[in-house]
Amino acid sequence: MSFLLPCPNCGPRDVGEFAYAGETTARPQGSPSPRELASYIHFRRNTAGVQREWWYHRFGCELWFLAERDTRTNEVLKTELPSPDAAGTPAPREPAIPDTPAV
């Protein structure tokens, strides 16, 4: 199923231009137990409804951003650039692969 995903930088684009990076999660604080760490790595809420997710504009501006999307209809309610405290760390603003001259 295809839908339009509005990039905060480029505007609405086909979802095929983006890479889905999963729902937002809260990183365990301190020294987590093996159970807490396994839960953080492997388990997701997978909500049937509105979910906050990470997206990467891989065939566009190469920007990481957050989107609120209804998983039942794929309706995107909101997209925004992450704040420095979102999910504990700032998202990279630089392209994933820096422009370097070919050798």
Backbone as CSV, one residue per row, in Angstrom:
resi,resn,N_x,N_y,N_z,CA_x,CA_y,CA_z,C_x,C_y,C_z
1,MET,0.843,-1.167,0.000,0.000,0.000,0.000,0.894,1.239,0.000
2,SER,0.559,2.190,-0.825,1.334,3.419,-0.924,0.537,4.577,-0.327
3,PHE,1.253,5.531,0.220,0.622,6.734,0.745,1.633,7.864,0.700
4,LEU,1.158,9.084,0.869,2.045,10.240,0.890,2.505,10.503,2.314
5,LEU,3.792,10.743,2.448,4.382,11.064,3.740,5.007,12.448,3.617
6,PRO,4.537,13.434,4.401,5.090,14.776,4.288,6.429,14.914,5.018
7,CYS,7.494,15.098,4.259,8.810,15.371,4.840,8.784,16.794,5.384
8,PRO,9.288,17.042,6.592,9.301,18.400,7.131,10.137,19.364,6.282
9,ASN,11.050,18.827,5.483,11.923,19.652,4.659,11.437,19.758,3.211
10,CYS,10.968,18.659,2.625,10.642,18.595,1.192,9.151,18.629,0.884
11,GLY,8.299,18.432,1.868,6.868,18.379,1.619,6.406,16.956,1.334
12,PRO,5.151,16.804,0.895,4.592,15.465,0.669,5.322,14.706,-0.447
13,ARG,5.665,13.449,-0.150,6.352,12.577,-1.102,5.793,11.165,-0.953
14,ASP,5.971,10.350,-1.992,5.556,8.955,-1.932,6.349,8.243,-0.841
15,VAL,5.703,7.372,-0.104,6.349,6.689,1.018,7.540,5.842,0.558
16,GLY,7.601,5.472,-0.721,8.723,4.704,-1.244,10.053,5.439,-1.183
17,GLU,10.024,6.760,-1.010,11.253,7.544,-0.884,11.859,7.446,0.512
18,PHE,11.125,6.880,1.450,11.520,6.887,2.850,11.867,5.491,3.357
19,ALA,12.606,5.454,4.438,12.883,4.209,5.157,12.215,4.322,6.527
20,TYR,11.388,3.327,6.849,10.737,3.257,8.151,11.750,2.744,9.158
21,ALA,11.879,3.434,10.279,12.882,3.044,11.270,12.262,2.607,12.595
22,GLY,10.955,2.411,12.624,10.319,1.870,13.822,9.664,2.912,14.700
23,GLU,8.869,2.418,15.621,8.193,3.310,16.562,9.192,3.852,17.577
24,THR,8.866,4.970,18.148,9.739,5.548,19.158,9.686,4.692,20.419
25,THR,10.805,4.592,21.085,10.896,3.818,22.324,11.692,4.615,23.347
26,ALA,11.588,4.220,24.589,12.354,4.854,25.657,13.506,3.930,26.034
27,ARG,14.708,4.425,25.902,15.902,3.643,26.240,15.953,3.404,27.750
28,PRO,16.290,2.191,28.184,16.403,1.928,29.623,17.483,2.813,30.251
29,GLN,17.201,3.279,31.447,18.139,4.144,32.158,19.109,3.322,32.995
30,GLY,20.292,3.866,33.196,21.271,3.205,34.052,21.788,1.921,33.447
31,SER,21.950,0.920,34.286,22.426,-0.388,33.847,21.237,-1.347,33.814
32,PRO,20.645,-1.559,32.627,19.439,-2.383,32.576,19.730,-3.862,32.807
33,SER,18.733,-4.547,33.324,18.841,-5.998,33.489,18.765,-6.637,32.102
34,PRO,19.198,-7.891,31.966,19.078,-8.569,30.668,17.634,-8.594,30.149
35,ARG,16.679,-8.746,31.037,15.264,-8.757,30.644,14.842,-7.390,30.096
36,GLU,15.230,-6.305,30.784,14.894,-4.961,30.313,15.552,-4.665,28.973
37,LEU,16.790,-5.064,28.812,17.511,-4.841,27.568,16.886,-5.638,26.417
38,ALA,16.547,-6.881,26.650,15.898,-7.706,25.622,14.542,-7.118,25.235
39,SER,13.807,-6.637,26.211,12.516,-6.026,25.940,12.685,-4.766,25.086
40,TYR,13.670,-3.938,25.409,13.936,-2.717,24.652,14.325,-3.029,23.208
41,ILE,15.130,-4.039,22.995,15.633,-4.369,21.661,14.589,-5.093,20.809
42,HIS,13.858,-6.023,21.391,13.035,-6.924,20.587,11.531,-6.665,20.586
43,PHE,11.001,-6.015,21.598,9.555,-5.885,21.693,9.090,-4.475,21.390
44,ARG,7.980,-4.373,20.650,7.367,-3.098,20.313,5.893,-3.159,20.682
45,ARG,5.299,-2.000,20.851,3.871,-1.938,21.197,3.016,-2.352,19.993
46,ASN,3.425,-1.975,18.779,2.705,-2.326,17.550,1.223,-1.970,17.666
47,THR,0.966,-0.724,17.985,-0.375,-0.230,18.233,-1.229,-0.214,16.973
48,ALA,-2.469,-0.654,17.084,-3.440,-0.486,16.007,-4.113,0.854,16.248
49,GLY,-3.550,1.881,15.677,-4.034,3.240,15.893,-2.881,4.207,15.695
50,VAL,-2.948,5.343,16.340,-1.925,6.371,16.177,-0.644,5.950,16.890
51,GLN,0.442,6.042,16.164,1.759,5.630,16.666,2.790,6.676,16.243
52,ARG,3.743,6.955,17.109,4.835,7.892,16.810,6.021,7.080,16.300
53,GLU,6.559,7.475,15.112,7.562,6.656,14.442,8.733,7.493,13.913
54,TRP,9.876,6.814,13.765,11.053,7.400,13.124,11.005,7.082,11.632
55,TRP,11.323,8.078,10.792,11.415,7.908,9.349,12.684,8.596,8.852
56,TYR,13.237,8.068,7.750,14.452,8.620,7.137,14.159,8.862,5.659
57,HIS,14.412,10.075,5.170,14.150,10.409,3.766,15.362,10.002,2.930
58,ARG,15.421,8.715,2.595,16.599,8.133,1.942,16.783,8.568,0.502
59,PHE,15.715,8.828,-0.254,15.846,9.252,-1.645,15.492,10.729,-1.798
60,GLY,15.799,11.505,-0.798,15.495,12.931,-0.825,16.560,13.699,-0.076
61,CYS,16.149,14.405,0.946,17.057,15.282,1.693,17.893,14.543,2.738
62,GLU,17.674,13.242,2.920,18.408,12.414,3.885,18.254,12.903,5.317
63,LEU,17.059,13.325,5.648,16.757,13.854,6.972,16.014,12.814,7.796
64,TRP,16.352,12.694,9.089,15.601,11.878,10.039,14.508,12.752,10.625
65,PHE,13.302,12.203,10.779,12.218,12.966,11.392,11.234,12.012,12.057
66,LEU,10.318,12.592,12.825,9.285,11.837,13.537,7.938,12.067,12.864
67,ALA,7.131,11.028,12.819,5.790,11.137,12.251,4.795,10.468,13.191
68,GLU,3.614,11.050,13.279,2.500,10.412,13.977,1.591,9.875,12.890
69,ARG,1.424,8.542,12.855,0.683,7.876,11.786,-0.321,6.904,12.373
70,ASP,-1.507,6.895,11.792,-2.519,5.907,12.176,-2.208,4.631,11.398
71,THR,-1.828,3.583,12.094,-1.407,2.340,11.444,-2.571,1.588,10.792
72,ARG,-3.801,1.931,11.149,-4.961,1.269,10.530,-5.255,1.820,9.140
73,THR,-4.998,3.112,8.941,-5.358,3.771,7.676,-4.150,4.349,6.938
74,ASN,-2.996,4.378,7.586,-1.780,5.029,7.072,-1.933,6.535,6.940
75,GLU,-2.921,7.117,7.595,-3.070,8.567,7.596,-1.966,9.168,8.464
76,VAL,-1.221,10.102,7.900,-0.152,10.770,8.647,-0.742,12.035,9.254
77,LEU,-0.740,12.098,10.574,-1.355,13.207,11.285,-0.398,14.376,11.482
78,LYS,0.900,14.058,11.612,1.870,15.106,11.937,3.268,14.596,11.631
79,THR,4.129,15.472,11.115,5.555,15.160,10.994,6.327,16.337,11.575
80,GLU,7.485,16.037,12.161,8.288,17.096,12.766,9.742,16.656,12.887
81,LEU,10.609,17.635,12.947,12.015,17.356,13.213,12.152,17.017,14.688
82,PRO,13.039,16.097,15.024,13.184,15.729,16.438,13.839,16.846,17.236
83,SER,13.415,16.980,18.478,14.085,17.904,19.383,15.288,17.163,19.972
84,PRO,16.270,17.865,20.521,17.457,17.186,21.049,17.146,16.132,22.112
85,ASP,16.027,16.251,22.811,15.716,15.275,23.847,14.784,14.162,23.363
86,ALA,14.416,14.127,22.076,13.535,13.081,21.552,14.251,11.738,21.565
87,ALA,13.677,10.782,22.212,14.228,9.422,22.320,15.638,9.423,22.884
88,GLY,15.985,10.467,23.624,17.272,10.467,24.316,18.435,11.081,23.568
89,THR,18.443,11.054,22.251,19.573,11.605,21.504,19.076,12.332,20.270
90,PRO,19.842,13.312,19.819,19.433,14.010,18.604,19.631,13.123,17.379
91,ALA,18.772,13.288,16.406,18.927,12.548,15.152,20.016,13.221,14.318
92,PRO,20.712,12.463,13.490,21.740,13.058,12.656,21.131,14.014,11.649
93,ARG,21.766,15.147,11.447,21.307,16.123,10.471,22.157,16.059,9.208
94,GLU,23.261,15.392,9.287,24.150,15.237,8.141,23.711,14.043,7.309
95,PRO,24.014,14.052,6.001,23.701,12.864,5.190,24.391,11.635,5.753
96,ALA,23.773,10.484,5.525,24.322,9.225,6.039,25.697,8.935,5.469
97,ILE,25.916,9.264,4.204,27.209,9.070,3.571,27.704,10.438,3.127
98,PRO,28.795,10.941,3.697,29.264,12.269,3.335,29.715,12.307,1.879
99,ASP,29.559,13.478,1.262,30.023,13.647,-0.113,31.539,13.658,-0.113
100,THR,32.126,12.696,-0.778,33.590,12.611,-0.889,33.953,12.405,-2.344
101,PRO,35.070,12.919,-2.762,35.452,12.713,-4.164,35.788,11.252,-4.413
102,ALA,35.456,10.794,-5.623,35.781,9.422,-6.011,37.288,9.298,-6.191
103,VAL,37.819,8.171,-5.794,39.265,7.942,-5.906,39.543,6.980,-7.038
